[in-house]
Amino acid sequence: MAGGYEKAITVESAIRNIAERRYLLPSIQRKFTWDMGQVCRLFDSVMQHYPVNSLMLWKVDSAEIRDGFRFYEFLTKYVERFAENNLDFDTKGHGEFYAVIDGQQRLTSLYIGLKGTYGVKKHRAWWPKAYDPAVLPPRTLYLNLAAPLDPERNDDQLIYDFQFLTSDGLAKKPTDSENLWFEVGQILQFPTVETDDEIVDHVMDYLDRLGHGRNQFARKTLSRLYFAIRREAILNYFVEESQDIGRVLDIFIRTNEGGTPLRFSDLLMSIMSANWEDARDRVDELVNLVRTEFGFSIDRDLVMKAAVMITDADVRFQARNFDASNVAKIREAWDDIRDSLVESFRMIASFGLNDASLRAKNPVLPIAYYLFHKGRDQGSGARGLFTTINKPIAHRDERTKMRQWLLMSLLRSVFGRAADSLLTSLRRVIRDHLDDADGFPLDEILAGYRGTARDLTFDDVFVDRLLVTQKDDPNCYSILALLQPDVDIQQILHADHLHPAADFGKGRLDEREFLIGNPELRAFYEDRENWNGVSNLWLLTESENTSKQDKPLKDWLEPRLGKTALDPLIPAGTSLDFVDYKDFIEKRRAFLKTKLEGLVGANTVVAAQVPLEPVDVD
């Protein structure tokens, strides 16, 4: 059942529902943010018959939701910095209640104005280390019944003089015909009467006792306050009855589009934090660590996704996946989840990738899952492979396979759509092969997705396109890293031209006699795909790149053949003379194509597997 609009209620009824805990706040709501001026303007609007926007309430009658998610009481005594958070309310065994999806700020303002206090720091006072009522005195909402606001000094078209006053502030108000300060919450203490005449009589009696019975503005204002709060049904509201929390979160996002933009993951973080107080701080700490130490720009979304994936929960961003039970598992395993992600990014940084070349972050999650679970033994307390993976000599084969998975998935862009389905099926493959002696199950992944939309293999057309990838393309490093396995040497590496880029400038080409009168060959040398693409690039260590600079390839490389740290991937017998560059690039391109197809091509021999279509988690 969806829901619908209900009969409007009075402010008094809403206040009673808040006091009786029939209106609560779900954990997705943020803090109360209205200042005292906004609260006073709301009360003035109510007094002036201005419409108050409709509320949206969620009728919660599911035991699963009551038990699995947190709800909070409304604030009563707000104190800046020291009492801004709503108190937790245990709904287990509680009677029928409604969670406020839209209207928190308005209802809290009305409640504080009628039943509570508002504490802010005194002007020029120092912030105390702990709450000090002398520095942050509680203020109660008052209304001056004696006189309206001066229109000459009021740009907001306010009529009624509402003010939050401390006890000292109230005592300092003048006692004259222009001042009669009425505590707004006292209107709830007036007798309940049936007719308008009875209200007027009671108001007159009250004002006569104070010596203001003849003040017409006072009579009208106090009567208006009574009607506005206690008699007029001015609060319209919609009740959502669906117990599908995903639908409710979507409604919450849409109803808050006019304010601070919300993302679904922000709401899930609120739910997660409700079940684990330190969740937001711990997640943000990890995000900042990965950014500052390794330079990878990750966000909360990725960390939260990793947490549910590693703990074998549903990887979708749905509220039920961040309920109390799942969050308890994440909290218990957090230190190892954190370290698995940190060591994954440490390893990826050692592969030479940076934030630009690691264009997608989802491919990291299967690696983190594997590092967390591989070698983990709950009985003995043994932790996962993440504790030693960055000792490259000990785990060279493991690192090679994980690097190959990472580079292939980036180049094939397999996470472009339906990432949750892919992560779920990848997790199943990894989990089924955790005990295999071969380590990270790359062959099983390759075989399982062959022939599907997630096929990681490279056909002829795709390889040809890779080989003309330009030096400044984010994919360039990944291609070269696949071609040069020795990239995993934990040194700074650079993609550099074999034949220097400077040799292909117009001035130098004009000096080449062998190009004069041969426009077709000249065009080949000028084509950037031929000299600035992968076919004329390789990875060099920083020191080698510095020594090479713009030296002709033949002069620089021949003395180093067999000695340089990285293989230049040039077929034997290929001329290094610039005059033979066309032959050089054609032979090297063919050589690289064969090598790429041998690594991940359609003819790669892998373990026989039944194709693994991603599971349907939609």
BELCOR-V153152 format. One record per pair of residues at least 12 apart in sequence whose ideal C-beta (glycine too) atoms are under 7 Angstrom apart, sorted by the first residue. I is the first residue (numbers start at 1). J is the second residue. If there is no record, write none. Layout:
i=I j=J
i=I j=J
This chain:
i=1 j=241
i=1 j=242
i=2 j=240
i=2 j=241
i=2 j=242
i=3 j=238
i=3 j=239
i=3 j=240
i=3 j=241
i=3 j=242
i=4 j=238
i=4 j=239
i=5 j=236
i=5 j=238
i=6 j=237
i=6 j=239
i=8 j=233
i=8 j=234
i=8 j=235
i=8 j=236
i=9 j=233
i=9 j=235
i=10 j=230
i=10 j=231
i=10 j=232
i=10 j=233
i=11 j=46
i=11 j=110
i=11 j=229
i=11 j=234
i=11 j=235
i=12 j=188
i=12 j=229
i=12 j=230
i=14 j=107
i=14 j=110
i=14 j=235
i=15 j=110
i=15 j=111
i=15 j=114
i=15 j=115
i=18 j=74
i=18 j=107
i=18 j=111
i=19 j=115
i=21 j=73
i=21 j=89
i=21 j=94
i=21 j=97
i=22 j=96
i=22 j=97
i=22 j=98
i=23 j=98
i=23 j=100
i=23 j=107
i=24 j=71
i=24 j=72
i=24 j=73
i=24 j=89
i=24 j=97
i=24 j=99
i=25 j=71
i=25 j=72
i=25 j=74
i=25 j=86
i=25 j=99
i=25 j=100
i=25 j=104
i=26 j=71
i=26 j=99
i=27 j=69
i=27 j=70
i=27 j=71
i=27 j=72
i=27 j=270
i=27 j=271
i=27 j=274
i=28 j=249
i=28 j=252
i=28 j=267
i=28 j=270
i=28 j=271
i=29 j=104
i=31 j=84
i=31 j=85
i=32 j=75
i=32 j=78
i=32 j=84
i=32 j=105
i=32 j=108
i=33 j=105
i=34 j=105
i=34 j=109
i=36 j=118
i=36 j=164
i=38 j=109
i=39 j=109
i=39 j=112
i=39 j=113
i=40 j=162
i=40 j=163
i=41 j=156
i=41 j=158
i=42 j=106
i=42 j=109
i=43 j=113
i=43 j=162
i=44 j=158
i=44 j=159
i=44 j=160
i=44 j=162
i=46 j=228
i=46 j=234
i=47 j=160
i=47 j=224
i=47 j=225
i=47 j=228
i=48 j=159
i=52 j=106
i=52 j=234
i=52 j=235
i=54 j=236
i=54 j=237
i=54 j=238
i=55 j=100
i=55 j=102
i=55 j=103
i=55 j=235
i=55 j=237
i=56 j=101
i=56 j=102
i=56 j=103
i=56 j=237
i=56 j=238
i=56 j=240
i=56 j=255
i=57 j=98
i=57 j=99
i=57 j=100
i=57 j=101
i=57 j=237
i=57 j=239
i=58 j=98
i=58 j=99
i=58 j=101
i=58 j=240
i=58 j=248
i=59 j=98
i=59 j=239
i=59 j=240
i=59 j=241
i=60 j=97
i=60 j=98
i=60 j=99
i=61 j=96
i=62 j=243
i=65 j=243
i=65 j=245
i=66 j=91
i=66 j=92
i=67 j=92
i=68 j=323
i=68 j=324
i=69 j=271
i=69 j=274
i=69 j=323
i=70 j=88
i=70 j=274
i=70 j=275
i=71 j=89
i=71 j=91
i=71 j=99
i=72 j=86
i=72 j=87
i=72 j=88
i=72 j=89
i=73 j=86
i=73 j=87
i=73 j=89
i=74 j=86
i=74 j=107
i=74 j=108
i=74 j=111
i=75 j=108
i=75 j=112
i=75 j=116
i=76 j=111
i=76 j=115
i=76 j=116
i=77 j=116
i=77 j=117
i=77 j=138
i=78 j=112
i=78 j=116
i=78 j=118
i=78 j=119
i=79 j=119
i=79 j=131
i=79 j=136
i=80 j=119
i=80 j=120
i=80 j=121
i=80 j=136
i=82 j=131
i=82 j=136
i=101 j=240
i=101 j=248
i=101 j=251
i=101 j=252
i=101 j=255
i=102 j=255
i=113 j=141
i=113 j=184
i=114 j=184
i=114 j=185
i=114 j=188
i=115 j=185
i=117 j=138
i=117 j=139
i=117 j=140
i=118 j=139
i=118 j=164
i=119 j=136
i=119 j=137
i=119 j=138
i=119 j=139
i=120 j=136
i=121 j=135
i=121 j=136
i=122 j=135
i=137 j=166
i=139 j=164
i=139 j=165
i=139 j=166
i=140 j=164
i=140 j=165
i=140 j=183
i=141 j=162
i=141 j=164
i=141 j=184
i=142 j=163
i=142 j=165
i=142 j=170
i=142 j=181
i=142 j=182
i=142 j=183
i=142 j=184
i=143 j=160
i=143 j=161
i=143 j=162
i=143 j=182
i=143 j=184
i=143 j=225
i=144 j=161
i=144 j=179
i=144 j=180
i=144 j=181
i=145 j=180
i=145 j=182
i=145 j=218
i=145 j=221
i=145 j=222
i=146 j=177
i=146 j=178
i=146 j=179
i=146 j=180
i=146 j=212
i=146 j=215
i=146 j=217
i=146 j=218
i=147 j=178
i=147 j=217
i=148 j=160
i=148 j=161
i=148 j=217
i=149 j=161
i=160 j=221
i=180 j=210
i=180 j=212
i=180 j=218
i=182 j=222
i=187 j=225
i=187 j=226
i=187 j=229
i=187 j=230
i=190 j=202
i=190 j=226
i=199 j=223
i=199 j=226
i=200 j=223
i=203 j=219
i=203 j=222
i=203 j=223
i=204 j=219
i=207 j=219
i=207 j=222
i=245 j=319
i=245 j=320
i=246 j=318
i=246 j=319
i=249 j=264
i=249 j=267
i=249 j=319
i=252 j=267
i=264 j=317
i=265 j=300
i=265 j=301
i=265 j=304
i=265 j=317
i=268 j=304
i=268 j=317
i=268 j=319
i=268 j=322
i=269 j=300
i=269 j=304
i=271 j=319
i=271 j=322
i=272 j=322
i=272 j=327
i=275 j=324
i=275 j=327
i=276 j=327
i=276 j=331
i=282 j=334
i=283 j=300
i=283 j=303
i=283 j=304
i=286 j=303
i=286 j=338
i=286 j=341
i=287 j=299
i=287 j=300
i=287 j=303
i=289 j=342
i=290 j=342
i=290 j=345
i=294 j=345
i=294 j=346
i=294 j=349
i=295 j=354
i=295 j=355
i=296 j=345
i=296 j=355
i=296 j=358
i=297 j=355
i=298 j=361
i=302 j=361
i=303 j=341
i=305 j=365
i=306 j=337
i=306 j=341
i=306 j=365
i=306 j=368
i=307 j=330
i=307 j=337
i=308 j=321
i=308 j=326
i=309 j=365
i=309 j=369
i=309 j=423
i=309 j=427
i=310 j=337
i=310 j=340
i=310 j=368
i=310 j=369
i=310 j=372
i=311 j=326
i=311 j=329
i=311 j=330
i=311 j=333
i=313 j=326
i=314 j=617
i=315 j=420
i=315 j=423
i=315 j=424
i=316 j=420
i=316 j=617
i=336 j=372
i=336 j=383
i=336 j=384
i=337 j=372
i=339 j=386
i=340 j=368
i=340 j=371
i=340 j=372
i=340 j=384
i=340 j=386
i=341 j=368
i=343 j=371
i=343 j=386
i=343 j=389
i=343 j=390
i=344 j=364
i=344 j=367
i=344 j=368
i=344 j=371
i=345 j=364
i=346 j=390
i=347 j=389
i=347 j=390
i=347 j=399
i=348 j=364
i=348 j=406
i=350 j=390
i=350 j=488
i=350 j=490
i=351 j=403
i=351 j=481
i=351 j=487
i=351 j=488
i=352 j=477
i=352 j=481
i=352 j=487
i=352 j=493
i=353 j=477
i=356 j=474
i=357 j=474
i=357 j=477
i=357 j=478
i=359 j=410
i=359 j=474
i=360 j=410
i=360 j=415
i=362 j=415
i=362 j=419
i=362 j=423
i=363 j=406
i=363 j=409
i=363 j=410
i=363 j=415
i=365 j=423
i=366 j=426
i=366 j=427
i=366 j=430
i=367 j=402
i=367 j=406
i=369 j=427
i=369 j=430
i=370 j=430
i=370 j=440
i=371 j=384
i=371 j=385
i=371 j=386
i=371 j=389
i=372 j=384
i=372 j=386
i=373 j=434
i=374 j=434
i=392 j=488
i=392 j=490
i=397 j=439
i=398 j=439
i=398 j=440
i=399 j=488
i=400 j=485
i=400 j=488
i=401 j=439
i=401 j=440
i=401 j=442
i=402 j=440
i=403 j=488
i=404 j=442
i=404 j=482
i=405 j=440
i=405 j=442
i=405 j=445
i=407 j=478
i=407 j=481
i=407 j=482
i=408 j=456
i=408 j=600
i=409 j=456
i=410 j=478
i=411 j=466
i=411 j=475
i=411 j=478
i=411 j=479
i=412 j=456
i=414 j=454
i=414 j=456
i=418 j=614
i=420 j=617
i=421 j=614
i=421 j=615
i=421 j=616
i=421 j=617
i=422 j=454
i=422 j=614
i=424 j=614
i=424 j=615
i=424 j=617
i=425 j=612
i=425 j=614
i=425 j=615
i=426 j=445
i=429 j=441
i=429 j=444
i=429 j=445
i=429 j=448
i=429 j=612
i=443 j=606
i=443 j=607
i=444 j=607
i=444 j=609
i=446 j=604
i=446 j=606
i=447 j=606
i=447 j=607
i=447 j=608
i=447 j=609
i=448 j=609
i=448 j=611
i=448 j=612
i=449 j=611
i=449 j=612
i=450 j=611
i=451 j=611
i=452 j=611
i=452 j=613
i=454 j=614
i=456 j=600
i=457 j=600
i=457 j=601
i=457 j=602
i=457 j=604
i=458 j=596
i=458 j=597
i=458 j=600
i=458 j=601
i=459 j=602
i=463 j=593
i=463 j=596
i=463 j=597
i=466 j=479
i=466 j=534
i=466 j=596
i=467 j=533
i=467 j=534
i=467 j=535
i=467 j=589
i=467 j=592
i=467 j=593
i=468 j=529
i=468 j=533
i=469 j=533
i=469 j=534
i=470 j=528
i=470 j=532
i=470 j=533
i=471 j=495
i=471 j=532
i=471 j=537
i=476 j=495
i=476 j=534
i=476 j=537
i=477 j=495
i=479 j=534
i=480 j=495
i=480 j=534
i=480 j=537
i=480 j=538
i=480 j=539
i=481 j=539
i=482 j=596
i=482 j=599
i=483 j=569
i=483 j=592
i=483 j=595
i=483 j=596
i=484 j=538
i=484 j=539
i=484 j=566
i=484 j=567
i=484 j=569
i=486 j=565
i=486 j=566
i=486 j=567
i=487 j=539
i=489 j=565
i=491 j=541
i=491 j=542
i=492 j=542
i=493 j=539
i=493 j=540
i=493 j=541
i=494 j=539
i=494 j=540
i=494 j=542
i=494 j=545
i=495 j=537
i=495 j=539
i=496 j=537
i=496 j=538
i=496 j=540
i=496 j=545
i=496 j=548
i=497 j=536
i=497 j=537
i=498 j=536
i=498 j=537
i=498 j=538
i=498 j=553
i=498 j=568
i=499 j=531
i=499 j=536
i=499 j=553
i=499 j=578
i=499 j=581
i=500 j=550
i=501 j=531
i=501 j=532
i=502 j=550
i=503 j=578
i=504 j=525
i=504 j=526
i=504 j=531
i=509 j=522
i=509 j=525
i=509 j=526
i=514 j=579
i=521 j=582
i=524 j=582
i=525 j=581
i=530 j=585
i=534 j=592
i=535 j=585
i=535 j=588
i=535 j=589
i=535 j=592
i=536 j=585
i=538 j=566
i=538 j=568
i=538 j=569
i=539 j=566
i=540 j=566
i=541 j=565
i=544 j=564
i=552 j=578
i=553 j=576
i=554 j=576
i=554 j=577
i=557 j=576
i=558 j=576
i=569 j=588
i=569 j=591
i=569 j=592
i=569 j=595
i=570 j=588
i=571 j=587
i=571 j=588
i=571 j=591
i=574 j=587
i=574 j=588
